Amino acid sequence: MAKNRVTSHLMCEDCKEKNYTQVVNKKRSIGSLKMKKYCSRCRKHQPHKETK
């Protein structure tokens, strides 16, 4: 079943907290995705970066 899937996390660039998780394909490079998401620790929309 889903042998080529891996879990990646989205980390807030300001407070370094891992807020969101997503399942992605292993062949895709990790760390290239950046998006603005809501950070519950900062209590505002911040840029989030993809990590392992």
mmCIF entry with sequence, helices, sheets and N, C-alpha, C, O atoms, coordinates in Angstrom:
data_MODEL
# 
_entry.id   MODEL 
# 
_entity.id                         1 
_entity.type                       polymer 
_entity.pdbx_number_of_molecules   1 
# 
_entity_poly.entity_id                      1 
_entity_poly.type                           'polypeptide(L)' 
_entity_poly.nstd_linkage                   no 
_entity_poly.nstd_monomer                   no 
_entity_poly.pdbx_seq_one_letter_code       MAKNRVTSHLMCEDCKEKNYTQVVNKKRSIGSLKMKKYCSRCRKHQPHKETK 
_entity_poly.pdbx_seq_one_letter_code_can   MAKNRVTSHLMCEDCKEKNYTQVVNKKRSIGSLKMKKYCSRCRKHQPHKETK 
_entity_poly.pdbx_strand_id                 A 
# 
loop_
_entity_poly_seq.entity_id 
_entity_poly_seq.num 
_entity_poly_seq.mon_id 
_entity_poly_seq.hetero 
1 1  MET n 
1 2  ALA n 
1 3  LYS n 
1 4  ASN n 
1 5  ARG n 
1 6  VAL n 
1 7  THR n 
1 8  SER n 
1 9  HIS n 
1 10 LEU n 
1 11 MET n 
1 12 CYS n 
1 13 GLU n 
1 14 ASP n 
1 15 CYS n 
1 16 LYS n 
1 17 GLU n 
1 18 LYS n 
1 19 ASN n 
1 20 TYR n 
1 21 THR n 
1 22 GLN n 
1 23 VAL n 
1 24 VAL n 
1 25 ASN n 
1 26 LYS n 
1 27 LYS n 
1 28 ARG n 
1 29 SER n 
1 30 ILE n 
1 31 GLY n 
1 32 SER n 
1 33 LEU n 
1 34 LYS n 
1 35 MET n 
1 36 LYS n 
1 37 LYS n 
1 38 TYR n 
1 39 CYS n 
1 40 SER n 
1 41 ARG n 
1 42 CYS n 
1 43 ARG n 
1 44 LYS n 
1 45 HIS n 
1 46 GLN n 
1 47 PRO n 
1 48 HIS n 
1 49 LYS n 
1 50 GLU n 
1 51 THR n 
1 52 LYS n 
# 
_struct_asym.id          A 
_struct_asym.entity_id   1 
# 
_struct_sheet.id               AA1 
_struct_sheet.type             ? 
_struct_sheet.number_strands   4 
_struct_sheet.details          ? 
# 
loop_
_struct_sheet_order.sheet_id 
_struct_sheet_order.range_id_1 
_struct_sheet_order.range_id_2 
_struct_sheet_order.offset 
_struct_sheet_order.sense 
AA1 1 2 ? anti-parallel 
AA1 2 3 ? anti-parallel 
AA1 3 4 ? anti-parallel 
# 
loop_
_struct_sheet_range.sheet_id 
_struct_sheet_range.id 
_struct_sheet_range.beg_label_comp_id 
_struct_sheet_range.beg_label_asym_id 
_struct_sheet_range.beg_label_seq_id 
_struct_sheet_range.pdbx_beg_PDB_ins_code 
_struct_sheet_range.end_label_comp_id 
_struct_sheet_range.end_label_asym_id 
_struct_sheet_range.end_label_seq_id 
_struct_sheet_range.pdbx_end_PDB_ins_code 
_struct_sheet_range.beg_auth_comp_id 
_struct_sheet_range.beg_auth_asym_id 
_struct_sheet_range.beg_auth_seq_id 
_struct_sheet_range.end_auth_comp_id 
_struct_sheet_range.end_auth_asym_id 
_struct_sheet_range.end_auth_seq_id 
AA1 1 LYS A 18 ? ASN A 25 ? LYS A 18 ASN A 25 
AA1 2 ARG A 5  ? CYS A 12 ? ARG A 5  CYS A 12 
AA1 3 LYS A 44 ? THR A 51 ? LYS A 44 THR A 51 
AA1 4 LYS A 34 ? CYS A 39 ? LYS A 34 CYS A 39 
# 
loop_
_atom_site.group_PDB 
_atom_site.id 
_atom_site.type_symbol 
_atom_site.label_atom_id 
_atom_site.label_alt_id 
_atom_site.label_comp_id 
_atom_site.label_asym_id 
_atom_site.label_entity_id 
_atom_site.label_seq_id 
_atom_site.pdbx_PDB_ins_code 
_atom_site.Cartn_x 
_atom_site.Cartn_y 
_atom_site.Cartn_z 
_atom_site.occupancy 
_atom_site.B_iso_or_equiv 
_atom_site.pdbx_formal_charge 
_atom_site.auth_seq_id 
_atom_site.auth_comp_id 
_atom_site.auth_asym_id 
_atom_site.auth_atom_id 
_atom_site.pdbx_PDB_model_num 
ATOM 1   N N  . MET A 1 1  ? 0.848  -1.178 0.000  1.00 0.00 ? 1  MET A N  1 
ATOM 2   C CA . MET A 1 1  ? 0.000  0.000  0.000  1.00 0.00 ? 1  MET A CA 1 
ATOM 3   C C  . MET A 1 1  ? 0.887  1.233  0.000  1.00 0.00 ? 1  MET A C  1 
ATOM 4   O O  . MET A 1 1  ? 1.945  0.993  0.583  1.00 0.00 ? 1  MET A O  1 
ATOM 5   N N  . ALA A 1 2  ? 0.819  2.251  -0.379 1.00 0.00 ? 2  ALA A N  1 
ATOM 6   C CA . ALA A 1 2  ? 1.508  3.541  -0.263 1.00 0.00 ? 2  ALA A CA 1 
ATOM 7   C C  . ALA A 1 2  ? 2.964  3.441  0.195  1.00 0.00 ? 2  ALA A C  1 
ATOM 8   O O  . ALA A 1 2  ? 3.359  4.098  1.159  1.00 0.00 ? 2  ALA A O  1 
ATOM 9   N N  . LYS A 1 3  ? 3.764  2.617  -0.498 1.00 0.00 ? 3  LYS A N  1 
ATOM 10  C CA . LYS A 1 3  ? 5.167  2.454  -0.114 1.00 0.00 ? 3  LYS A CA 1 
ATOM 11  C C  . LYS A 1 3  ? 6.015  3.647  -0.512 1.00 0.00 ? 3  LYS A C  1 
ATOM 12  O O  . LYS A 1 3  ? 7.092  3.848  0.048  1.00 0.00 ? 3  LYS A O  1 
ATOM 13  N N  . ASN A 1 4  ? 5.558  4.435  -1.458 1.00 0.00 ? 4  ASN A N  1 
ATOM 14  C CA . ASN A 1 4  ? 6.338  5.582  -1.898 1.00 0.00 ? 4  ASN A CA 1 
ATOM 15  C C  . ASN A 1 4  ? 5.823  6.897  -1.311 1.00 0.00 ? 4  ASN A C  1 
ATOM 16  O O  . ASN A 1 4  ? 6.003  7.956  -1.913 1.00 0.00 ? 4  ASN A O  1 
ATOM 17  N N  . ARG A 1 5  ? 5.195  6.836  -0.161 1.00 0.00 ? 5  ARG A N  1 
ATOM 18  C CA . ARG A 1 5  ? 4.679  8.026  0.520  1.00 0.00 ? 5  ARG A CA 1 
ATOM 19  C C  . ARG A 1 5  ? 5.477  8.289  1.789  1.00 0.00 ? 5  ARG A C  1 
ATOM 20  O O  . ARG A 1 5  ? 5.936  7.355  2.446  1.00 0.00 ? 5  ARG A O  1 
ATOM 21  N N  . VAL A 1 6  ? 5.637  9.554  2.127  1.00 0.00 ? 6  VAL A N  1 
ATOM 22  C CA . VAL A 1 6  ? 6.338  9.945  3.344  1.00 0.00 ? 6  VAL A CA 1 
ATOM 23  C C  . VAL A 1 6  ? 5.605  11.144 3.949  1.00 0.00 ? 6  VAL A C  1 
ATOM 24  O O  . VAL A 1 6  ? 5.026  11.950 3.220  1.00 0.00 ? 6  VAL A O  1 
ATOM 25  N N  . THR A 1 7  ? 5.628  11.262 5.267  1.00 0.00 ? 7  THR A N  1 
ATOM 26  C CA . THR A 1 7  ? 4.981  12.366 5.962  1.00 0.00 ? 7  THR A CA 1 
ATOM 27  C C  . THR A 1 7  ? 5.944  13.534 6.077  1.00 0.00 ? 7  THR A C  1 
ATOM 28  O O  . THR A 1 7  ? 7.076  13.365 6.532  1.00 0.00 ? 7  THR A O  1 
ATOM 29  N N  . SER A 1 8  ? 5.506  14.709 5.669  1.00 0.00 ? 8  SER A N  1 
ATOM 30  C CA . SER A 1 8  ? 6.310  15.913 5.842  1.00 0.00 ? 8  SER A CA 1 
ATOM 31  C C  . SER A 1 8  ? 5.528  16.899 6.702  1.00 0.00 ? 8  SER A C  1 
ATOM 32  O O  . SER A 1 8  ? 4.300  16.838 6.764  1.00 0.00 ? 8  SER A O  1 
ATOM 33  N N  . HIS A 1 9  ? 6.233  17.794 7.354  1.00 0.00 ? 9  HIS A N  1 
ATOM 34  C CA . HIS A 1 9  ? 5.629  18.764 8.256  1.00 0.00 ? 9  HIS A CA 1 
ATOM 35  C C  . HIS A 1 9  ? 5.822  20.161 7.706  1.00 0.00 ? 9  HIS A C  1 
ATOM 36  O O  . HIS A 1 9  ? 6.796  20.430 7.003  1.00 0.00 ? 9  HIS A O  1 
ATOM 37  N N  . LEU A 1 10 ? 4.882  21.060 8.028  1.00 0.00 ? 10 LEU A N  1 
ATOM 38  C CA . LEU A 1 10 ? 5.028  22.464 7.698  1.00 0.00 ? 10 LEU A CA 1 
ATOM 39  C C  . LEU A 1 10 ? 5.382  23.204 8.986  1.00 0.00 ? 10 LEU A C  1 
ATOM 40  O O  . LEU A 1 10 ? 4.640  23.150 9.967  1.00 0.00 ? 10 LEU A O  1 
ATOM 41  N N  . MET A 1 11 ? 6.522  23.896 8.974  1.00 0.00 ? 11 MET A N  1 
ATOM 42  C CA . MET A 1 11 ? 7.049  24.549 10.165 1.00 0.00 ? 11 MET A CA 1 
ATOM 43  C C  . MET A 1 11 ? 6.987  26.061 9.985  1.00 0.00 ? 11 MET A C  1 
ATOM 44  O O  . MET A 1 11 ? 7.344  26.578 8.926  1.00 0.00 ? 11 MET A O  1 
ATOM 45  N N  . CYS A 1 12 ? 6.539  26.762 11.004 1.00 0.00 ? 12 CYS A N  1 
ATOM 46  C CA . CYS A 1 12 ? 6.487  28.220 10.989 1.00 0.00 ? 12 CYS A CA 1 
ATOM 47  C C  . CYS A 1 12 ? 7.910  28.773 10.950 1.00 0.00 ? 12 CYS A C  1 
ATOM 48  O O  . CYS A 1 12 ? 8.772  28.331 11.709 1.00 0.00 ? 12 CYS A O  1 
ATOM 49  N N  . GLU A 1 13 ? 8.153  29.740 10.065 1.00 0.00 ? 13 GLU A N  1 
ATOM 50  C CA . GLU A 1 13 ? 9.499  30.287 9.938  1.00 0.00 ? 13 GLU A CA 1 
ATOM 51  C C  . GLU A 1 13 ? 9.861  31.236 11.083 1.00 0.00 ? 13 GLU A C  1 
ATOM 52  O O  . GLU A 1 13 ? 11.044 31.484 11.314 1.00 0.00 ? 13 GLU A O  1 
ATOM 53  N N  . ASP A 1 14 ? 8.876  31.768 11.801 1.00 0.00 ? 14 ASP A N  1 
ATOM 54  C CA . ASP A 1 14 ? 9.171  32.693 12.899 1.00 0.00 ? 14 ASP A CA 1 
ATOM 55  C C  . ASP A 1 14 ? 9.411  31.972 14.222 1.00 0.00 ? 14 ASP A C  1 
ATOM 56  O O  . ASP A 1 14 ? 10.445 32.174 14.858 1.00 0.00 ? 14 ASP A O  1 
ATOM 57  N N  . CYS A 1 15 ? 8.461  31.131 14.641 1.00 0.00 ? 15 CYS A N  1 
ATOM 58  C CA . CYS A 1 15 ? 8.579  30.500 15.956 1.00 0.00 ? 15 CYS A CA 1 
ATOM 59  C C  . CYS A 1 15 ? 9.098  29.063 15.877 1.00 0.00 ? 15 CYS A C  1 
ATOM 60  O O  . CYS A 1 15 ? 9.328  28.448 16.919 1.00 0.00 ? 15 CYS A O  1 
ATOM 61  N N  . LYS A 1 16 ? 9.288  28.507 14.677 1.00 0.00 ? 16 LYS A N  1 
ATOM 62  C CA . LYS A 1 16 ? 9.844  27.163 14.439 1.00 0.00 ? 16 LYS A CA 1 
ATOM 63  C C  . LYS A 1 16 ? 8.969  26.034 14.992 1.00 0.00 ? 16 LYS A C  1 
ATOM 64  O O  . LYS A 1 16 ? 9.485  24.964 15.314 1.00 0.00 ? 16 LYS A O  1 
ATOM 65  N N  . GLU A 1 17 ? 7.668  26.252 15.106 1.00 0.00 ? 17 GLU A N  1 
ATOM 66  C CA . GLU A 1 17 ? 6.759  25.212 15.570 1.00 0.00 ? 17 GLU A CA 1 
ATOM 67  C C  . GLU A 1 17 ? 6.183  24.467 14.372 1.00 0.00 ? 17 GLU A C  1 
ATOM 68  O O  . GLU A 1 17 ? 5.808  25.086 13.377 1.00 0.00 ? 17 GLU A O  1 
ATOM 69  N N  . LYS A 1 18 ? 6.110  23.127 14.464 1.00 0.00 ? 18 LYS A N  1 
ATOM 70  C CA . LYS A 1 18 ? 5.548  22.304 13.398 1.00 0.00 ? 18 LYS A CA 1 
ATOM 71  C C  . LYS A 1 18 ? 4.044  22.231 13.601 1.00 0.00 ? 18 LYS A C  1 
ATOM 72  O O  . LYS A 1 18 ? 3.572  21.571 14.527 1.00 0.00 ? 18 LYS A O  1 
ATOM 73  N N  . ASN A 1 19 ? 3.287  22.907 12.741 1.00 0.00 ? 19 ASN A N  1 
ATOM 74  C CA . ASN A 1 19 ? 1.846  23.031 12.912 1.00 0.00 ? 19 ASN A CA 1 
ATOM 75  C C  . ASN A 1 19 ? 1.037  22.077 12.050 1.00 0.00 ? 19 ASN A C  1 
ATOM 76  O O  . ASN A 1 19 ? -0.004 21.594 12.494 1.00 0.00 ? 19 ASN A O  1 
ATOM 77  N N  . TYR A 1 20 ? 1.478  21.792 10.844 1.00 0.00 ? 20 TYR A N  1 
ATOM 78  C CA . TYR A 1 20 ? 0.699  21.017 9.891  1.00 0.00 ? 20 TYR A CA 1 
ATOM 79  C C  . TYR A 1 20 ? 1.497  19.822 9.390  1.00 0.00 ? 20 TYR A C  1 
ATOM 80  O O  . TYR A 1 20 ? 2.727  19.866 9.340  1.00 0.00 ? 20 TYR A O  1 
ATOM 81  N N  . THR A 1 21 ? 0.796  18.750 9.019  1.00 0.00 ? 21 THR A N  1 
ATOM 82  C CA . THR A 1 21 ? 1.429  17.580 8.413  1.00 0.00 ? 21 THR A CA 1 
ATOM 83  C C  . THR A 1 21 ? 0.762  17.307 7.084  1.00 0.00 ? 21 THR A C  1 
ATOM 84  O O  . THR A 1 21 ? -0.397 17.665 6.875  1.00 0.00 ? 21 THR A O  1 
ATOM 85  N N  . GLN A 1 22 ? 1.503  16.665 6.177  1.00 0.00 ? 22 GLN A N  1 
ATOM 86  C CA . GLN A 1 22 ? 0.959  16.261 4.892  1.00 0.00 ? 22 GLN A CA 1 
ATOM 87  C C  . GLN A 1 22 ? 1.713  15.042 4.401  1.00 0.00 ? 22 GLN A C  1 
ATOM 88  O O  . GLN A 1 22 ? 2.875  14.843 4.754  1.00 0.00 ? 22 GLN A O  1 
ATOM 89  N N  . VAL A 1 23 ? 1.065  14.230 3.594  1.00 0.00 ? 23 VAL A N  1 
ATOM 90  C CA . VAL A 1 23 ? 1.667  13.032 3.025  1.00 0.00 ? 23 VAL A CA 1 
ATOM 91  C C  . VAL A 1 23 ? 2.019  13.341 1.576  1.00 0.00 ? 23 VAL A C  1 
ATOM 92  O O  . VAL A 1 23 ? 1.153  13.732 0.793  1.00 0.00 ? 23 VAL A O  1 
ATOM 93  N N  . VAL A 1 24 ? 3.297  13.165 1.218  1.00 0.00 ? 24 VAL A N  1 
ATOM 94  C CA . VAL A 1 24 ? 3.768  13.488 -0.125 1.00 0.00 ? 24 VAL A CA 1 
ATOM 95  C C  . VAL A 1 24 ? 4.508  12.302 -0.725 1.00 0.00 ? 24 VAL A C  1 
ATOM 96  O O  . VAL A 1 24 ? 4.859  11.355 -0.022 1.00 0.00 ? 24 VAL A O  1 
ATOM 97  N N  . ASN A 1 25 ? 4.737  12.363 -2.017 1.00 0.00 ? 25 ASN A N  1 
ATOM 98  C CA . ASN A 1 25 ? 5.465  11.338 -2.748 1.00 0.00 ? 25 ASN A CA 1 
ATOM 99  C C  . ASN A 1 25 ? 6.949  11.439 -2.426 1.00 0.00 ? 25 ASN A C  1 
ATOM 100 O O  . ASN A 1 25 ? 7.472  12.546 -2.302 1.00 0.00 ? 25 ASN A O  1 
ATOM 101 N N  . LYS A 1 26 ? 7.647  10.302 -2.286 1.00 0.00 ? 26 LYS A N  1 
ATOM 102 C CA . LYS A 1 26 ? 9.076  10.296 -1.959 1.00 0.00 ? 26 LYS A CA 1 
ATOM 103 C C  . LYS A 1 26 ? 9.922  10.915 -3.063 1.00 0.00 ? 26 LYS A C  1 
ATOM 104 O O  . LYS A 1 26 ? 10.973 11.489 -2.778 1.00 0.00 ? 26 LYS A O  1 
ATOM 105 N N  . LYS A 1 27 ? 9.493  10.812 -4.303 1.00 0.00 ? 27 LYS A N  1 
ATOM 106 C CA . LYS A 1 27 ? 10.270 11.325 -5.422 1.00 0.00 ? 27 LYS A CA 1 
ATOM 107 C C  . LYS A 1 27 ? 10.307 12.850 -5.470 1.00 0.00 ? 27 LYS A C  1 
ATOM 108 O O  . LYS A 1 27 ? 11.202 13.425 -6.091 1.00 0.00 ? 27 LYS A O  1 
ATOM 109 N N  . ARG A 1 28 ? 9.351  13.509 -4.826 1.00 0.00 ? 28 ARG A N  1 
ATOM 110 C CA . ARG A 1 28 ? 9.324  14.967 -4.795 1.00 0.00 ? 28 ARG A CA 1 
ATOM 111 C C  . ARG A 1 28 ? 10.347 15.458 -3.777 1.00 0.00 ? 28 ARG A C  1 
ATOM 112 O O  . ARG A 1 28 ? 10.507 14.837 -2.726 1.00 0.00 ? 28 ARG A O  1 
ATOM 113 N N  . SER A 1 29 ? 11.030 16.538 -4.059 1.00 0.00 ? 29 SER A N  1 
ATOM 114 C CA . SER A 1 29 ? 12.061 17.036 -3.137 1.00 0.00 ? 29 SER A CA 1 
ATOM 115 C C  . SER A 1 29 ? 11.414 17.713 -1.930 1.00 0.00 ? 29 SER A C  1 
ATOM 116 O O  . SER A 1 29 ? 10.537 18.563 -2.086 1.00 0.00 ? 29 SER A O  1 
ATOM 117 N N  . ILE A 1 30 ? 11.844 17.337 -0.737 1.00 0.00 ? 30 ILE A N  1 
ATOM 118 C CA . ILE A 1 30 ? 11.331 17.903 0.511  1.00 0.00 ? 30 ILE A CA 1 
ATOM 119 C C  . ILE A 1 30 ? 12.032 19.240 0.752  1.00 0.00 ? 30 ILE A C  1 
ATOM 120 O O  . ILE A 1 30 ? 13.232 19.368 0.510  1.00 0.00 ? 30 ILE A O  1 
ATOM 121 N N  . GLY A 1 31 ? 11.289 20.222 1.222  1.00 0.00 ? 31 GLY A N  1 
ATOM 122 C CA . GLY A 1 31 ? 11.867 21.508 1.564  1.00 0.00 ? 31 GLY A CA 1 
ATOM 123 C C  . GLY A 1 31 ? 11.629 22.588 0.534  1.00 0.00 ? 31 GLY A C  1 
ATOM 124 O O  . GLY A 1 31 ? 12.049 23.727 0.736  1.00 0.00 ? 31 GLY A O  1 
ATOM 125 N N  . SER A 1 32 ? 10.965 22.267 -0.568 1.00 0.00 ? 32 SER A N  1 
ATOM 126 C CA . SER A 1 32 ? 10.777 23.258 -1.612 1.00 0.00 ? 32 SER A CA 1 
ATOM 127 C C  . SER A 1 32 ? 9.460  24.019 -1.466 1.00 0.00 ? 32 SER A C  1 
ATOM 128 O O  . SER A 1 32 ? 9.286  25.062 -2.097 1.00 0.00 ? 32 SER A O  1 
ATOM 129 N N  . LEU A 1 33 ? 8.544  23.531 -0.660 1.00 0.00 ? 33 LEU A N  1 
ATOM 130 C CA . LEU A 1 33 ? 7.227  24.130 -0.545 1.00 0.00 ? 33 LEU A CA 1 
ATOM 131 C C  . LEU A 1 33 ? 7.217  25.214 0.527  1.00 0.00 ? 33 LEU A C  1 
ATOM 132 O O  . LEU A 1 33 ? 7.678  24.989 1.646  1.00 0.00 ? 33 LEU A O  1 
ATOM 133 N N  . LYS A 1 34 ? 6.689  26.394 0.184  1.00 0.00 ? 34 LYS A N  1 
ATOM 134 C CA . LYS A 1 34 ? 6.491  27.486 1.143  1.00 0.00 ? 34 LYS A CA 1 
ATOM 135 C C  . LYS A 1 34 ? 5.101  28.040 0.930  1.00 0.00 ? 34 LYS A C  1 
ATOM 136 O O  . LYS A 1 34 ? 4.700  28.298 -0.205 1.00 0.00 ? 34 LYS A O  1 
ATOM 137 N N  . MET A 1 35 ? 4.362  28.227 2.009  1.00 0.00 ? 35 MET A N  1 
ATOM 138 C CA . MET A 1 35 ? 3.030  28.817 1.901  1.00 0.00 ? 35 MET A CA 1 
ATOM 139 C C  . MET A 1 35 ? 2.682  29.541 3.189  1.00 0.00 ? 35 MET A C  1 
ATOM 140 O O  . MET A 1 35 ? 3.255  29.261 4.242  1.00 0.00 ? 35 MET A O  1 
ATOM 141 N N  . LYS A 1 36 ? 1.741  30.472 3.101  1.00 0.00 ? 36 LYS A N  1 
ATOM 142 C CA . LYS A 1 36 ? 1.287  31.186 4.282  1.00 0.00 ? 36 LYS A CA 1 
ATOM 143 C C  . LYS A 1 36 ? 0.153  30.409 4.915  1.00 0.00 ? 36 LYS A C  1 
ATOM 144 O O  . LYS A 1 36 ? -0.858 30.133 4.269  1.00 0.00 ? 36 LYS A O  1 
ATOM 145 N N  . LYS A 1 37 ? 0.321  30.054 6.186  1.00 0.00 ? 37 LYS A N  1 
ATOM 146 C CA . LYS A 1 37 ? -0.687 29.329 6.939  1.00 0.00 ? 37 LYS A CA 1 
ATOM 147 C C  . LYS A 1 37 ? -0.836 30.019 8.300  1.00 0.00 ? 37 LYS A C  1 
ATOM 148 O O  . LYS A 1 37 ? 0.010  30.819 8.699  1.00 0.00 ? 37 LYS A O  1 
ATOM 149 N N  . TYR A 1 38 ? -1.920 29.697 9.001  1.00 0.00 ? 38 TYR A N  1 
ATOM 150 C CA . TYR A 1 38 ? -2.159 30.269 10.320 1.00 0.00 ? 38 TYR A CA 1 
ATOM 151 C C  . TYR A 1 38 ? -1.326 29.535 11.362 1.00 0.00 ? 38 TYR A C  1 
ATOM 152 O O  . TYR A 1 38 ? -1.356 28.306 11.427 1.00 0.00 ? 38 TYR A O  1 
ATOM 153 N N  . CYS A 1 39 ? -0.589 30.274 12.171 1.00 0.00 ? 39 CYS A N  1 
ATOM 154 C CA . CYS A 1 39 ? 0.196  29.708 13.263 1.00 0.00 ? 39 CYS A CA 1 
ATOM 155 C C  . CYS A 1 39 ? -0.530 29.990 14.572 1.00 0.00 ? 39 CYS A C  1 
ATOM 156 O O  . CYS A 1 39 ? -0.789 31.144 14.911 1.00 0.00 ? 39 CYS A O  1 
ATOM 157 N N  . SER A 1 40 ? -0.854 28.929 15.306 1.00 0.00 ? 40 SER A N  1 
ATOM 158 C CA . SER A 1 40 ? -1.599 29.102 16.553 1.00 0.00 ? 40 SER A CA 1 
ATOM 159 C C  . SER A 1 40 ? -0.728 29.690 17.658 1.00 0.00 ? 40 SER A C  1 
ATOM 160 O O  . SER A 1 40 ? -1.249 30.315 18.581 1.00 0.00 ? 40 SER A O  1 
ATOM 161 N N  . ARG A 1 41 ? 0.567  29.505 17.582 1.00 0.00 ? 41 ARG A N  1 
ATOM 162 C CA . ARG A 1 41 ? 1.468  30.064 18.581 1.00 0.00 ? 41 ARG A CA 1 
ATOM 163 C C  . ARG A 1 41 ? 1.668  31.570 18.376 1.00 0.00 ? 41 ARG A C  1 
ATOM 164 O O  . ARG A 1 41 ? 1.646  32.340 19.336 1.00 0.00 ? 41 ARG A O  1 
ATOM 165 N N  . CYS A 1 42 ? 1.863  31.982 17.121 1.00 0.00 ? 42 CYS A N  1 
ATOM 166 C CA . CYS A 1 42 ? 2.037  33.402 16.788 1.00 0.00 ? 42 CYS A CA 1 
ATOM 167 C C  . CYS A 1 42 ? 0.701  34.140 16.706 1.00 0.00 ? 42 CYS A C  1 
ATOM 168 O O  . CYS A 1 42 ? 0.654  35.364 16.820 1.00 0.00 ? 42 CYS A O  1 
ATOM 169 N N  . ARG A 1 43 ? -0.378 33.391 16.509 1.00 0.00 ? 43 ARG A N  1 
ATOM 170 C CA . ARG A 1 43 ? -1.731 33.916 16.369 1.00 0.00 ? 43 ARG A CA 1 
ATOM 171 C C  . ARG A 1 43 ? -1.891 34.856 15.169 1.00 0.00 ? 43 ARG A C  1 
ATOM 172 O O  . ARG A 1 43 ? -2.598 35.860 15.243 1.00 0.00 ? 43 ARG A O  1 
ATOM 173 N N  . LYS A 1 44 ? -1.222 34.512 14.066 1.00 0.00 ? 44 LYS A N  1 
ATOM 174 C CA . LYS A 1 44 ? -1.399 35.241 12.818 1.00 0.00 ? 44 LYS A CA 1 
ATOM 175 C C  . LYS A 1 44 ? -0.884 34.389 11.666 1.00 0.00 ? 44 LYS A C  1 
ATOM 176 O O  . LYS A 1 44 ? -0.241 33.362 11.883 1.00 0.00 ? 44 LYS A O  1 
ATOM 177 N N  . HIS A 1 45 ? -1.166 34.818 10.449 1.00 0.00 ? 45 HIS A N  1 
ATOM 178 C CA . HIS A 1 45 ? -0.695 34.093 9.273  1.00 0.00 ? 45 HIS A CA 1 
ATOM 179 C C  . HIS A 1 45 ? 0.782  34.363 9.081  1.00 0.00 ? 45 HIS A C  1 
ATOM 180 O O  . HIS A 1 45 ? 1.215  35.512 9.008  1.00 0.00 ? 45 HIS A O  1 
ATOM 181 N N  . GLN A 1 46 ? 1.549  33.285 8.999  1.00 0.00 ? 46 GLN A N  1 
ATOM 182 C CA . GLN A 1 46 ? 2.997  33.353 8.842  1.00 0.00 ? 46 GLN A CA 1 
ATOM 183 C C  . GLN A 1 46 ? 3.417  32.447 7.684  1.00 0.00 ? 46 GLN A C  1 
ATOM 184 O O  . GLN A 1 46 ? 2.691  31.509 7.355  1.00 0.00 ? 46 GLN A O  1 
ATOM 185 N N  . PRO A 1 47 ? 4.551  32.699 7.068  1.00 0.00 ? 47 PRO A N  1 
ATOM 186 C CA . PRO A 1 47 ? 5.054  31.754 6.053  1.00 0.00 ? 47 PRO A CA 1 
ATOM 187 C C  . PRO A 1 47 ? 5.520  30.461 6.726  1.00 0.00 ? 47 PRO A C  1 
ATOM 188 O O  . PRO A 1 47 ? 6.226  30.493 7.734  1.00 0.00 ? 47 PRO A O  1 
ATOM 189 N N  . HIS A 1 48 ? 5.117  29.331 6.158  1.00 0.00 ? 48 HIS A N  1 
ATOM 190 C CA . HIS A 1 48 ? 5.480  28.009 6.658  1.00 0.00 ? 48 HIS A CA 1 
ATOM 191 C C  . HIS A 1 48 ? 6.349  27.315 5.610  1.00 0.00 ? 48 HIS A C  1 
ATOM 192 O O  . HIS A 1 48 ? 6.114  27.447 4.409  1.00 0.00 ? 48 HIS A O  1 
ATOM 193 N N  . LYS A 1 49 ? 7.345  26.582 6.074  1.00 0.00 ? 49 LYS A N  1 
ATOM 194 C CA . LYS A 1 49 ? 8.286  25.895 5.217  1.00 0.00 ? 49 LYS A CA 1 
ATOM 195 C C  . LYS A 1 49 ? 8.170  24.398 5.437  1.00 0.00 ? 49 LYS A C  1 
ATOM 196 O O  . LYS A 1 49 ? 7.933  23.950 6.559  1.00 0.00 ? 49 LYS A O  1 
ATOM 197 N N  . GLU A 1 50 ? 8.336  23.623 4.378  1.00 0.00 ? 50 GLU A N  1 
ATOM 198 C CA . GLU A 1 50 ? 8.207  22.173 4.466  1.00 0.00 ? 50 GLU A CA 1 
ATOM 199 C C  . GLU A 1 50 ? 9.499  21.558 5.030  1.00 0.00 ? 50 GLU A C  1 
ATOM 200 O O  . GLU A 1 50 ? 10.600 21.887 4.589  1.00 0.00 ? 50 GLU A O  1 
ATOM 201 N N  . THR A 1 51 ? 9.337  20.653 6.019  1.00 0.00 ? 51 THR A N  1 
ATOM 202 C CA . THR A 1 51 ? 10.467 19.946 6.628  1.00 0.00 ? 51 THR A CA 1 
ATOM 203 C C  . THR A 1 51 ? 10.140 18.466 6.691  1.00 0.00 ? 51 THR A C  1 
ATOM 204 O O  . THR A 1 51 ? 9.023  18.065 6.361  1.00 0.00 ? 51 THR A O  1 
ATOM 205 N N  . LYS A 1 52 ? 11.088 17.654 7.107  1.00 0.00 ? 52 LYS A N  1 
ATOM 206 C CA . LYS A 1 52 ? 10.845 16.221 7.253  1.00 0.00 ? 52 LYS A CA 1 
ATOM 207 C C  . LYS A 1 52 ? 10.149 15.906 8.549  1.00 0.00 ? 52 LYS A C  1 
ATOM 208 O O  . LYS A 1 52 ? 9.867  14.741 8.832  1.00 0.00 ? 52 LYS A O  1 
# 
